[in-house]
Amino acid sequence: MEYEIRYDPGADVLSIILRDKGELSYAEECGNLVIHMDKEGRPLLIEVLRARDVVREIAEALSRG
């Protein structure tokens, strides 16, 4: 499967689905990122919280070179 990206404007969460197979077992949070893993520790889903702000910050950083 290719990855899939979804955005929920109400929650301002960008979801990146990496694998469509596997059962979510636990999640690790790092700042505005929540990485959901299966029981073997493989990432299945990445959520970007406060996505508008995060994407803006990334775009600004890239434009600075």
Chimera marker file (.cmm) of the C-alpha trace (Angstrom):
<marker_set name="trace">
<marker id="1" x="0.000" y="0.000" z="0.000" r="1" g="1" b="0" radius="0.5"/>
<marker id="2" x="1.095" y="3.503" z="-0.707" r="1" g="1" b="0" radius="0.5"/>
<marker id="3" x="0.690" y="5.889" z="2.175" r="1" g="1" b="0" radius="0.5"/>
<marker id="4" x="-2.474" y="7.946" z="2.540" r="1" g="1" b="0" radius="0.5"/>
<marker id="5" x="-2.830" y="11.483" z="3.896" r="1" g="1" b="0" radius="0.5"/>
<marker id="6" x="-5.991" y="12.862" z="5.493" r="1" g="1" b="0" radius="0.5"/>
<marker id="7" x="-6.715" y="16.212" z="7.077" r="1" g="1" b="0" radius="0.5"/>
<marker id="8" x="-9.435" y="16.962" z="9.641" r="1" g="1" b="0" radius="0.5"/>
<marker id="9" x="-9.929" y="20.752" z="9.614" r="1" g="1" b="0" radius="0.5"/>
<marker id="10" x="-12.161" y="20.717" z="12.698" r="1" g="1" b="0" radius="0.5"/>
<marker id="11" x="-9.510" y="19.040" z="14.811" r="1" g="1" b="0" radius="0.5"/>
<marker id="12" x="-6.592" y="20.547" z="12.806" r="1" g="1" b="0" radius="0.5"/>
<marker id="13" x="-4.971" y="17.106" z="12.603" r="1" g="1" b="0" radius="0.5"/>
<marker id="14" x="-3.040" y="15.776" z="9.620" r="1" g="1" b="0" radius="0.5"/>
<marker id="15" x="-2.984" y="11.955" z="9.543" r="1" g="1" b="0" radius="0.5"/>
<marker id="16" x="-0.415" y="10.012" z="7.535" r="1" g="1" b="0" radius="0.5"/>
<marker id="17" x="-1.399" y="6.366" z="7.206" r="1" g="1" b="0" radius="0.5"/>
<marker id="18" x="1.739" y="4.327" z="6.539" r="1" g="1" b="0" radius="0.5"/>
<marker id="19" x="0.326" y="0.798" z="6.653" r="1" g="1" b="0" radius="0.5"/>
<marker id="20" x="-3.217" y="-0.424" z="6.254" r="1" g="1" b="0" radius="0.5"/>
<marker id="21" x="-2.468" y="-3.748" z="7.899" r="1" g="1" b="0" radius="0.5"/>
<marker id="22" x="-1.633" y="-4.260" z="11.507" r="1" g="1" b="0" radius="0.5"/>
<marker id="23" x="-3.295" y="-3.509" z="14.788" r="1" g="1" b="0" radius="0.5"/>
<marker id="24" x="-2.499" y="-0.324" z="16.678" r="1" g="1" b="0" radius="0.5"/>
<marker id="25" x="-0.875" y="-1.300" z="19.948" r="1" g="1" b="0" radius="0.5"/>
<marker id="26" x="0.540" y="1.897" z="21.446" r="1" g="1" b="0" radius="0.5"/>
<marker id="27" x="1.491" y="5.461" z="20.598" r="1" g="1" b="0" radius="0.5"/>
<marker id="28" x="4.425" y="7.728" z="21.337" r="1" g="1" b="0" radius="0.5"/>
<marker id="29" x="4.032" y="11.483" z="21.450" r="1" g="1" b="0" radius="0.5"/>
<marker id="30" x="6.832" y="13.853" z="20.526" r="1" g="1" b="0" radius="0.5"/>
<marker id="31" x="5.753" y="17.482" z="20.523" r="1" g="1" b="0" radius="0.5"/>
<marker id="32" x="3.078" y="17.870" z="17.863" r="1" g="1" b="0" radius="0.5"/>
<marker id="33" x="3.589" y="14.351" z="16.498" r="1" g="1" b="0" radius="0.5"/>
<marker id="34" x="1.838" y="11.211" z="17.681" r="1" g="1" b="0" radius="0.5"/>
<marker id="35" x="3.242" y="8.016" z="16.191" r="1" g="1" b="0" radius="0.5"/>
<marker id="36" x="0.997" y="4.963" z="16.478" r="1" g="1" b="0" radius="0.5"/>
<marker id="37" x="2.805" y="1.606" z="16.436" r="1" g="1" b="0" radius="0.5"/>
<marker id="38" x="1.913" y="-2.052" z="16.151" r="1" g="1" b="0" radius="0.5"/>
<marker id="39" x="3.051" y="-4.530" z="18.803" r="1" g="1" b="0" radius="0.5"/>
<marker id="40" x="6.350" y="-5.078" z="16.929" r="1" g="1" b="0" radius="0.5"/>
<marker id="41" x="7.126" y="-1.349" z="17.079" r="1" g="1" b="0" radius="0.5"/>
<marker id="42" x="6.455" y="-0.635" z="13.399" r="1" g="1" b="0" radius="0.5"/>
<marker id="43" x="4.828" y="2.751" z="12.724" r="1" g="1" b="0" radius="0.5"/>
<marker id="44" x="1.326" y="2.481" z="11.271" r="1" g="1" b="0" radius="0.5"/>
<marker id="45" x="0.026" y="6.024" z="11.579" r="1" g="1" b="0" radius="0.5"/>
<marker id="46" x="1.510" y="9.464" z="12.201" r="1" g="1" b="0" radius="0.5"/>
<marker id="47" x="-0.714" y="12.280" z="13.425" r="1" g="1" b="0" radius="0.5"/>
<marker id="48" x="0.422" y="15.892" z="13.198" r="1" g="1" b="0" radius="0.5"/>
<marker id="49" x="-1.369" y="17.950" z="15.846" r="1" g="1" b="0" radius="0.5"/>
<marker id="50" x="-1.863" y="21.701" z="15.272" r="1" g="1" b="0" radius="0.5"/>
<marker id="51" x="-1.196" y="20.890" z="11.621" r="1" g="1" b="0" radius="0.5"/>
<marker id="52" x="-1.739" y="24.446" z="10.313" r="1" g="1" b="0" radius="0.5"/>
<marker id="53" x="0.986" y="25.822" z="12.563" r="1" g="1" b="0" radius="0.5"/>
<marker id="54" x="3.365" y="22.928" z="11.952" r="1" g="1" b="0" radius="0.5"/>
<marker id="55" x="3.031" y="23.102" z="8.153" r="1" g="1" b="0" radius="0.5"/>
<marker id="56" x="3.503" y="26.893" z="8.255" r="1" g="1" b="0" radius="0.5"/>
<marker id="57" x="6.679" y="26.499" z="10.336" r="1" g="1" b="0" radius="0.5"/>
<marker id="58" x="8.033" y="23.879" z="7.925" r="1" g="1" b="0" radius="0.5"/>
<marker id="59" x="7.295" y="26.091" z="4.902" r="1" g="1" b="0" radius="0.5"/>
<marker id="60" x="8.999" y="29.073" z="6.544" r="1" g="1" b="0" radius="0.5"/>
<marker id="61" x="12.061" y="27.015" z="7.435" r="1" g="1" b="0" radius="0.5"/>
<marker id="62" x="12.313" y="25.661" z="3.870" r="1" g="1" b="0" radius="0.5"/>
<marker id="63" x="12.006" y="29.143" z="2.369" r="1" g="1" b="0" radius="0.5"/>
<marker id="64" x="14.946" y="30.352" z="4.481" r="1" g="1" b="0" radius="0.5"/>
<marker id="65" x="17.096" y="27.722" z="2.820" r="1" g="1" b="0" radius="0.5"/>
<link id1="1" id2="2" r="1" g="1" b="0" radius="0.2"/>
<link id1="2" id2="3" r="1" g="1" b="0" radius="0.2"/>
<link id1="3" id2="4" r="1" g="1" b="0" radius="0.2"/>
<link id1="4" id2="5" r="1" g="1" b="0" radius="0.2"/>
<link id1="5" id2="6" r="1" g="1" b="0" radius="0.2"/>
<link id1="6" id2="7" r="1" g="1" b="0" radius="0.2"/>
<link id1="7" id2="8" r="1" g="1" b="0" radius="0.2"/>
<link id1="8" id2="9" r="1" g="1" b="0" radius="0.2"/>
<link id1="9" id2="10" r="1" g="1" b="0" radius="0.2"/>
<link id1="10" id2="11" r="1" g="1" b="0" radius="0.2"/>
<link id1="11" id2="12" r="1" g="1" b="0" radius="0.2"/>
<link id1="12" id2="13" r="1" g="1" b="0" radius="0.2"/>
<link id1="13" id2="14" r="1" g="1" b="0" radius="0.2"/>
<link id1="14" id2="15" r="1" g="1" b="0" radius="0.2"/>
<link id1="15" id2="16" r="1" g="1" b="0" radius="0.2"/>
<link id1="16" id2="17" r="1" g="1" b="0" radius="0.2"/>
<link id1="17" id2="18" r="1" g="1" b="0" radius="0.2"/>
<link id1="18" id2="19" r="1" g="1" b="0" radius="0.2"/>
<link id1="19" id2="20" r="1" g="1" b="0" radius="0.2"/>
<link id1="20" id2="21" r="1" g="1" b="0" radius="0.2"/>
<link id1="21" id2="22" r="1" g="1" b="0" radius="0.2"/>
<link id1="22" id2="23" r="1" g="1" b="0" radius="0.2"/>
<link id1="23" id2="24" r="1" g="1" b="0" radius="0.2"/>
<link id1="24" id2="25" r="1" g="1" b="0" radius="0.2"/>
<link id1="25" id2="26" r="1" g="1" b="0" radius="0.2"/>
<link id1="26" id2="27" r="1" g="1" b="0" radius="0.2"/>
<link id1="27" id2="28" r="1" g="1" b="0" radius="0.2"/>
<link id1="28" id2="29" r="1" g="1" b="0" radius="0.2"/>
<link id1="29" id2="30" r="1" g="1" b="0" radius="0.2"/>
<link id1="30" id2="31" r="1" g="1" b="0" radius="0.2"/>
<link id1="31" id2="32" r="1" g="1" b="0" radius="0.2"/>
<link id1="32" id2="33" r="1" g="1" b="0" radius="0.2"/>
<link id1="33" id2="34" r="1" g="1" b="0" radius="0.2"/>
<link id1="34" id2="35" r="1" g="1" b="0" radius="0.2"/>
<link id1="35" id2="36" r="1" g="1" b="0" radius="0.2"/>
<link id1="36" id2="37" r="1" g="1" b="0" radius="0.2"/>
<link id1="37" id2="38" r="1" g="1" b="0" radius="0.2"/>
<link id1="38" id2="39" r="1" g="1" b="0" radius="0.2"/>
<link id1="39" id2="40" r="1" g="1" b="0" radius="0.2"/>
<link id1="40" id2="41" r="1" g="1" b="0" radius="0.2"/>
<link id1="41" id2="42" r="1" g="1" b="0" radius="0.2"/>
<link id1="42" id2="43" r="1" g="1" b="0" radius="0.2"/>
<link id1="43" id2="44" r="1" g="1" b="0" radius="0.2"/>
<link id1="44" id2="45" r="1" g="1" b="0" radius="0.2"/>
<link id1="45" id2="46" r="1" g="1" b="0" radius="0.2"/>
<link id1="46" id2="47" r="1" g="1" b="0" radius="0.2"/>
<link id1="47" id2="48" r="1" g="1" b="0" radius="0.2"/>
<link id1="48" id2="49" r="1" g="1" b="0" radius="0.2"/>
<link id1="49" id2="50" r="1" g="1" b="0" radius="0.2"/>
<link id1="50" id2="51" r="1" g="1" b="0" radius="0.2"/>
<link id1="51" id2="52" r="1" g="1" b="0" radius="0.2"/>
<link id1="52" id2="53" r="1" g="1" b="0" radius="0.2"/>
<link id1="53" id2="54" r="1" g="1" b="0" radius="0.2"/>
<link id1="54" id2="55" r="1" g="1" b="0" radius="0.2"/>
<link id1="55" id2="56" r="1" g="1" b="0" radius="0.2"/>
<link id1="56" id2="57" r="1" g="1" b="0" radius="0.2"/>
<link id1="57" id2="58" r="1" g="1" b="0" radius="0.2"/>
<link id1="58" id2="59" r="1" g="1" b="0" radius="0.2"/>
<link id1="59" id2="60" r="1" g="1" b="0" radius="0.2"/>
<link id1="60" id2="61" r="1" g="1" b="0" radius="0.2"/>
<link id1="61" id2="62" r="1" g="1" b="0" radius="0.2"/>
<link id1="62" id2="63" r="1" g="1" b="0" radius="0.2"/>
<link id1="63" id2="64" r="1" g="1" b="0" radius="0.2"/>
<link id1="64" id2="65" r="1" g="1" b="0" radius="0.2"/>
</marker_set>
